[in-house]
């Protein structure tokens, strides 16, 4: 396996999580990938220099200097939402880069979606691009997806996916995150949080679900009307005629941070809640009992550390996402590629359009 030469575009909180995950690979995997933390870039000089010194990057450079580096082969795009597409385009044009980890959302407008679709072919089609939907890599969701594919739950009838937290109720929290309070689809709860729920929905139910309507709520003087603090969409699946809803919330008091889903089918049901990250539940009509399946930190046959029964958390899923990104050595995992990210982005964009209709009618 080659030694990867890695560059970071972004030096904020999410970038710290990614460098932690990379540095943790050696503890979890028997043959971890080797890498060099070669360069980090961010808009503020003091931020990138501090990040470089604290986390062992060889250099801290501005964006123009970063894109001129000739021997980077791996780039992590971790900056604000509105620079994801320009950074992706620039990274793809770096001759030595063949692997890109792109934090969600993949872009901020329909025009950028169209331009990414144009980039998917041609000289870039052989490059590895993985999008940052790490909930797919949690042990319980990973195994639930395997069960979903292998067991006969029957045709889906209705479903619900959600990601909720409460921090944006605090004015001090909102003040520090003005860049995330831009109008949808660039910002807002559905783009920032609900996109993870949409990602899970796409993984389980596939692409091309139709958005029927959208609602939003939550108003503060320092938040633009087009930036949803809570949003909920109703969807219809033309393939199965199943219906359901997806929601994202920044203002659910007392929640903390919760991802949950339920899928009800003709022969059974499947559900998960991140409050219990080491398990999922399933039901089959022929048996008549709900069963809890414990997964712990078990990523067999790839790895199990420190042991299979230890509860898994958000950072553990992120570590596994990095292992897959650099090695591809988990054929059982659902890997969110750029096409997956674009499908989620389509749903986020159409949600923004539906919320605009809702605001005009209310």
Secondary structure as a PSIPRED ss2 file (coil, helix, strand):
# PSIPRED VFORMAT (PSIPRED V4.0)

   1 X C   1.000  0.000  0.000
   2 X C   1.000  0.000  0.000
   3 X C   1.000  0.000  0.000
   4 X E   0.000  0.000  1.000
   5 X E   0.000  0.000  1.000
   6 X E   0.000  0.000  1.000
   7 X E   0.000  0.000  1.000
   8 X E   0.000  0.000  1.000
   9 X E   0.000  0.000  1.000
  10 X C   1.000  0.000  0.000
  11 X C   1.000  0.000  0.000
  12 X C   1.000  0.000  0.000
  13 X H   0.000  1.000  0.000
  14 X H   0.000  1.000  0.000
  15 X H   0.000  1.000  0.000
  16 X H   0.000  1.000  0.000
  17 X H   0.000  1.000  0.000
  18 X H   0.000  1.000  0.000
  19 X H   0.000  1.000  0.000
  20 X H   0.000  1.000  0.000
  21 X H   0.000  1.000  0.000
  22 X H   0.000  1.000  0.000
  23 X H   0.000  1.000  0.000
  24 X H   0.000  1.000  0.000
  25 X H   0.000  1.000  0.000
  26 X H   0.000  1.000  0.000
  27 X H   0.000  1.000  0.000
  28 X H   0.000  1.000  0.000
  29 X C   1.000  0.000  0.000
  30 X C   1.000  0.000  0.000
  31 X C   1.000  0.000  0.000
  32 X C   1.000  0.000  0.000
  33 X C   1.000  0.000  0.000
  34 X C   1.000  0.000  0.000
  35 X E   0.000  0.000  1.000
  36 X E   0.000  0.000  1.000
  37 X E   0.000  0.000  1.000
  38 X E   0.000  0.000  1.000
  39 X E   0.000  0.000  1.000
  40 X E   0.000  0.000  1.000
  41 X E   0.000  0.000  1.000
  42 X C   1.000  0.000  0.000
  43 X C   1.000  0.000  0.000
  44 X C   1.000  0.000  0.000
  45 X H   0.000  1.000  0.000
  46 X H   0.000  1.000  0.000
  47 X H   0.000  1.000  0.000
  48 X H   0.000  1.000  0.000
  49 X H   0.000  1.000  0.000
  50 X H   0.000  1.000  0.000
  51 X H   0.000  1.000  0.000
  52 X H   0.000  1.000  0.000
  53 X H   0.000  1.000  0.000
  54 X H   0.000  1.000  0.000
  55 X H   0.000  1.000  0.000
  56 X C   1.000  0.000  0.000
  57 X C   1.000  0.000  0.000
  58 X C   1.000  0.000  0.000
  59 X E   0.000  0.000  1.000
  60 X E   0.000  0.000  1.000
  61 X E   0.000  0.000  1.000
  62 X C   1.000  0.000  0.000
  63 X H   0.000  1.000  0.000
  64 X H   0.000  1.000  0.000
  65 X H   0.000  1.000  0.000
  66 X H   0.000  1.000  0.000
  67 X C   1.000  0.000  0.000
  68 X C   1.000  0.000  0.000
  69 X C   1.000  0.000  0.000
  70 X C   1.000  0.000  0.000
  71 X C   1.000  0.000  0.000
  72 X C   1.000  0.000  0.000
  73 X C   1.000  0.000  0.000
  74 X E   0.000  0.000  1.000
  75 X E   0.000  0.000  1.000
  76 X E   0.000  0.000  1.000
  77 X E   0.000  0.000  1.000
  78 X C   1.000  0.000  0.000
  79 X C   1.000  0.000  0.000
  80 X C   1.000  0.000  0.000
  81 X H   0.000  1.000  0.000
  82 X H   0.000  1.000  0.000
  83 X H   0.000  1.000  0.000
  84 X H   0.000  1.000  0.000
  85 X H   0.000  1.000  0.000
  86 X H   0.000  1.000  0.000
  87 X H   0.000  1.000  0.000
  88 X H   0.000  1.000  0.000
  89 X H   0.000  1.000  0.000
  90 X H   0.000  1.000  0.000
  91 X H   0.000  1.000  0.000
  92 X H   0.000  1.000  0.000
  93 X C   1.000  0.000  0.000
  94 X C   1.000  0.000  0.000
  95 X C   1.000  0.000  0.000
  96 X C   1.000  0.000  0.000
  97 X C   1.000  0.000  0.000
  98 X C   1.000  0.000  0.000
  99 X E   0.000  0.000  1.000
 100 X E   0.000  0.000  1.000
 101 X E   0.000  0.000  1.000
 102 X E   0.000  0.000  1.000
 103 X C   1.000  0.000  0.000
 104 X C   1.000  0.000  0.000
 105 X C   1.000  0.000  0.000
 106 X C   1.000  0.000  0.000
 107 X C   1.000  0.000  0.000
 108 X C   1.000  0.000  0.000
 109 X C   1.000  0.000  0.000
 110 X H   0.000  1.000  0.000
 111 X H   0.000  1.000  0.000
 112 X H   0.000  1.000  0.000
 113 X H   0.000  1.000  0.000
 114 X H   0.000  1.000  0.000
 115 X H   0.000  1.000  0.000
 116 X H   0.000  1.000  0.000
 117 X H   0.000  1.000  0.000
 118 X H   0.000  1.000  0.000
 119 X H   0.000  1.000  0.000
 120 X C   1.000  0.000  0.000
 121 X C   1.000  0.000  0.000
 122 X H   0.000  1.000  0.000
 123 X H   0.000  1.000  0.000
 124 X H   0.000  1.000  0.000
 125 X C   1.000  0.000  0.000
 126 X C   1.000  0.000  0.000
 127 X C   1.000  0.000  0.000
 128 X E   0.000  0.000  1.000
 129 X E   0.000  0.000  1.000
 130 X E   0.000  0.000  1.000
 131 X E   0.000  0.000  1.000
 132 X C   1.000  0.000  0.000
 133 X C   1.000  0.000  0.000
 134 X H   0.000  1.000  0.000
 135 X H   0.000  1.000  0.000
 136 X H   0.000  1.000  0.000
 137 X H   0.000  1.000  0.000
 138 X C   1.000  0.000  0.000
 139 X H   0.000  1.000  0.000
 140 X H   0.000  1.000  0.000
 141 X H   0.000  1.000  0.000
 142 X H   0.000  1.000  0.000
 143 X H   0.000  1.000  0.000
 144 X H   0.000  1.000  0.000
 145 X H   0.000  1.000  0.000
 146 X H   0.000  1.000  0.000
 147 X H   0.000  1.000  0.000
 148 X H   0.000  1.000  0.000
 149 X H   0.000  1.000  0.000
 150 X H   0.000  1.000  0.000
 151 X C   1.000  0.000  0.000
 152 X C   1.000  0.000  0.000
 153 X C   1.000  0.000  0.000
 154 X C   1.000  0.000  0.000
 155 X C   1.000  0.000  0.000
 156 X E   0.000  0.000  1.000
 157 X E   0.000  0.000  1.000
 158 X E   0.000  0.000  1.000
 159 X E   0.000  0.000  1.000
 160 X E   0.000  0.000  1.000
 161 X E   0.000  0.000  1.000
 162 X E   0.000  0.000  1.000
 163 X E   0.000  0.000  1.000
 164 X E   0.000  0.000  1.000
 165 X E   0.000  0.000  1.000
 166 X C   1.000  0.000  0.000
 167 X H   0.000  1.000  0.000
 168 X H   0.000  1.000  0.000
 169 X H   0.000  1.000  0.000
 170 X C   1.000  0.000  0.000
 171 X H   0.000  1.000  0.000
 172 X H   0.000  1.000  0.000
 173 X H   0.000  1.000  0.000
 174 X H   0.000  1.000  0.000
 175 X H   0.000  1.000  0.000
 176 X H   0.000  1.000  0.000
 177 X C   1.000  0.000  0.000
 178 X H   0.000  1.000  0.000
 179 X H   0.000  1.000  0.000
 180 X H   0.000  1.000  0.000
 181 X C   1.000  0.000  0.000
 182 X C   1.000  0.000  0.000
 183 X C   1.000  0.000  0.000
 184 X C   1.000  0.000  0.000
 185 X C   1.000  0.000  0.000
 186 X C   1.000  0.000  0.000
 187 X C   1.000  0.000  0.000
 188 X C   1.000  0.000  0.000
 189 X H   0.000  1.000  0.000
 190 X H   0.000  1.000  0.000
 191 X H   0.000  1.000  0.000
 192 X H   0.000  1.000  0.000
 193 X H   0.000  1.000  0.000
 194 X H   0.000  1.000  0.000
 195 X H   0.000  1.000  0.000
 196 X H   0.000  1.000  0.000
 197 X H   0.000  1.000  0.000
 198 X H   0.000  1.000  0.000
 199 X H   0.000  1.000  0.000
 200 X H   0.000  1.000  0.000
 201 X H   0.000  1.000  0.000
 202 X H   0.000  1.000  0.000
 203 X H   0.000  1.000  0.000
 204 X H   0.000  1.000  0.000
 205 X H   0.000  1.000  0.000
 206 X C   1.000  0.000  0.000
 207 X C   1.000  0.000  0.000
 208 X C   1.000  0.000  0.000
 209 X C   1.000  0.000  0.000
 210 X E   0.000  0.000  1.000
 211 X E   0.000  0.000  1.000
 212 X E   0.000  0.000  1.000
 213 X E   0.000  0.000  1.000
 214 X E   0.000  0.000  1.000
 215 X E   0.000  0.000  1.000
 216 X E   0.000  0.000  1.000
 217 X E   0.000  0.000  1.000
 218 X C   1.000  0.000  0.000
 219 X C   1.000  0.000  0.000
 220 X C   1.000  0.000  0.000
 221 X C   1.000  0.000  0.000
 222 X C   1.000  0.000  0.000
 223 X C   1.000  0.000  0.000
 224 X C   1.000  0.000  0.000
 225 X C   1.000  0.000  0.000
 226 X C   1.000  0.000  0.000
 227 X C   1.000  0.000  0.000
 228 X C   1.000  0.000  0.000
 229 X C   1.000  0.000  0.000
 230 X E   0.000  0.000  1.000
 231 X E   0.000  0.000  1.000
 232 X E   0.000  0.000  1.000
 233 X E   0.000  0.000  1.000
 234 X E   0.000  0.000  1.000
 235 X E   0.000  0.000  1.000
 236 X E   0.000  0.000  1.000
 237 X C   1.000  0.000  0.000
 238 X C   1.000  0.000  0.000
 239 X C   1.000  0.000  0.000
 240 X C   1.000  0.000  0.000
 241 X C   1.000  0.000  0.000
 242 X C   1.000  0.000  0.000
 243 X E   0.000  0.000  1.000
 244 X E   0.000  0.000  1.000
 245 X E   0.000  0.000  1.000
 246 X E   0.000  0.000  1.000
 247 X E   0.000  0.000  1.000
 248 X E   0.000  0.000  1.000
 249 X E   0.000  0.000  1.000
 250 X C   1.000  0.000  0.000
 251 X C   1.000  0.000  0.000
 252 X C   1.000  0.000  0.000
 253 X C   1.000  0.000  0.000
 254 X C   1.000  0.000  0.000
 255 X C   1.000  0.000  0.000
 256 X C   1.000  0.000  0.000
 257 X E   0.000  0.000  1.000
 258 X E   0.000  0.000  1.000
 259 X E   0.000  0.000  1.000
 260 X E   0.000  0.000  1.000
 261 X E   0.000  0.000  1.000
 262 X E   0.000  0.000  1.000
 263 X E   0.000  0.000  1.000
 264 X E   0.000  0.000  1.000
 265 X E   0.000  0.000  1.000
 266 X C   1.000  0.000  0.000
 267 X C   1.000  0.000  0.000
 268 X E   0.000  0.000  1.000
 269 X E   0.000  0.000  1.000
 270 X E   0.000  0.000  1.000
 271 X E   0.000  0.000  1.000
 272 X E   0.000  0.000  1.000
 273 X E   0.000  0.000  1.000
 274 X H   0.000  1.000  0.000
 275 X H   0.000  1.000  0.000
 276 X H   0.000  1.000  0.000
 277 X C   1.000  0.000  0.000
 278 X C   1.000  0.000  0.000
 279 X E   0.000  0.000  1.000
 280 X E   0.000  0.000  1.000
 281 X E   0.000  0.000  1.000
 282 X E   0.000  0.000  1.000
 283 X E   0.000  0.000  1.000
 284 X E   0.000  0.000  1.000
 285 X C   1.000  0.000  0.000
 286 X C   1.000  0.000  0.000
 287 X C   1.000  0.000  0.000
 288 X C   1.000  0.000  0.000
 289 X C   1.000  0.000  0.000
 290 X E   0.000  0.000  1.000
 291 X E   0.000  0.000  1.000
 292 X E   0.000  0.000  1.000
 293 X E   0.000  0.000  1.000
 294 X E   0.000  0.000  1.000
 295 X C   1.000  0.000  0.000
 296 X C   1.000  0.000  0.000
 297 X C   1.000  0.000  0.000
 298 X E   0.000  0.000  1.000
 299 X E   0.000  0.000  1.000
 300 X C   1.000  0.000  0.000
 301 X C   1.000  0.000  0.000
 302 X C   1.000  0.000  0.000
 303 X E   0.000  0.000  1.000
 304 X E   0.000  0.000  1.000
 305 X C   1.000  0.000  0.000
 306 X C   1.000  0.000  0.000
 307 X C   1.000  0.000  0.000
 308 X C   1.000  0.000  0.000
 309 X C   1.000  0.000  0.000
 310 X C   1.000  0.000  0.000
 311 X C   1.000  0.000  0.000
 312 X C   1.000  0.000  0.000
 313 X C   1.000  0.000  0.000
 314 X H   0.000  1.000  0.000
 315 X H   0.000  1.000  0.000
 316 X H   0.000  1.000  0.000
 317 X H   0.000  1.000  0.000
 318 X H   0.000  1.000  0.000
 319 X H   0.000  1.000  0.000
 320 X H   0.000  1.000  0.000
 321 X H   0.000  1.000  0.000
 322 X H   0.000  1.000  0.000
 323 X H   0.000  1.000  0.000
 324 X H   0.000  1.000  0.000
 325 X H   0.000  1.000  0.000
 326 X H   0.000  1.000  0.000
 327 X H   0.000  1.000  0.000
 328 X C   1.000  0.000  0.000
 329 X C   1.000  0.000  0.000
 330 X C   1.000  0.000  0.000
 331 X C   1.000  0.000  0.000
 332 X C   1.000  0.000  0.000
 333 X C   1.000  0.000  0.000
 334 X C   1.000  0.000  0.000
 335 X C   1.000  0.000  0.000
 336 X C   1.000  0.000  0.000
 337 X E   0.000  0.000  1.000
 338 X H   0.000  1.000  0.000
 339 X H   0.000  1.000  0.000
 340 X H   0.000  1.000  0.000
 341 X H   0.000  1.000  0.000
 342 X H   0.000  1.000  0.000
 343 X H   0.000  1.000  0.000
 344 X H   0.000  1.000  0.000
 345 X H   0.000  1.000  0.000
 346 X H   0.000  1.000  0.000
 347 X H   0.000  1.000  0.000
 348 X H   0.000  1.000  0.000
 349 X H   0.000  1.000  0.000
 350 X H   0.000  1.000  0.000
 351 X H   0.000  1.000  0.000
 352 X H   0.000  1.000  0.000
 353 X H   0.000  1.000  0.000
 354 X H   0.000  1.000  0.000
 355 X H   0.000  1.000  0.000
 356 X H   0.000  1.000  0.000
 357 X H   0.000  1.000  0.000
 358 X H   0.000  1.000  0.000
 359 X H   0.000  1.000  0.000
 360 X H   0.000  1.000  0.000
 361 X H   0.000  1.000  0.000
 362 X C   1.000  0.000  0.000
